[in-house]
């Protein structure tokens, strides 16, 4: 029995009717668990026995991880904690790095359409509203080889209060006055969006040029001054000018004036008054 009227449980039967069994079904399986350590870890552990397009949602997770293994958690039923398992026979493994970016496009579109918030992407795959992080995305390859299996995890803050947020730079849909903050509605939109984006990408022959353009249109990092902390303690400061067809952020270095394509790094959006 649930007692928090502001945080009802997900309606798994209705979600399955809409996403697995219904006329718009695009997923093979969807499960909701009350609590787990990490939905990503759960799917990776069972990857060999699961069908393509399996979705797992947790009402609460106590060992969730973001990028660089940073902890990610919140109050029960205050978030959407979703992981999806997808299989990609015939894909060039070199383009798998686009999966979290593609997922970011789908999440932004779902939030803009359903919740009517001004969501945007911070490279590579943080979702922001007015500069504050509302969602994070983490992709992990579960199986390599000719038929790679990828698990993509999404953590979206829905009804978290200011006191519950992990850092002052985070936010939630409720705090941003979203028109819709019903988790079932938003989850349906996100999963349908991810399925549609993957279908479109597959139909294009895994072409990254169109995908890169769709990502750029939603990326708030392009056109901003940024600081990028890269592996090896290297720091790059300059203007982010592009996201290339490999999913790398391109930064015009203040020191050299040269454009540098960055595949991995922590990006900070700078303001004119920020010290470098």
Buried (B, 14 or more C-beta within 10 A) or exposed (E): EEEEEEBEBBBBEEBBEBBBEEEEBBBBBBBBBEEBEBBBBBBBEEBEEBEBBBBBBBBBBEEBBBBEEEEBBBBBBBBBBBBBBBBBEEBEEEBBBBBBBBBBBBBBBBBBEBBEBEBBBBBBBBBBBEEBBBBBBBBBBBBEEEEBBBBBBBBBBBBBEEEBBBEEEBBBBBBBEBEBBBBBBBBBBBBBBBBEBBEBBEEEEBBBEEBBEBBBEBBBBBEBBBBBEBEEEEEBBBBBBBBBBEBBBBBBBEEEEEBBEBEEBEBBBBEEEEEE
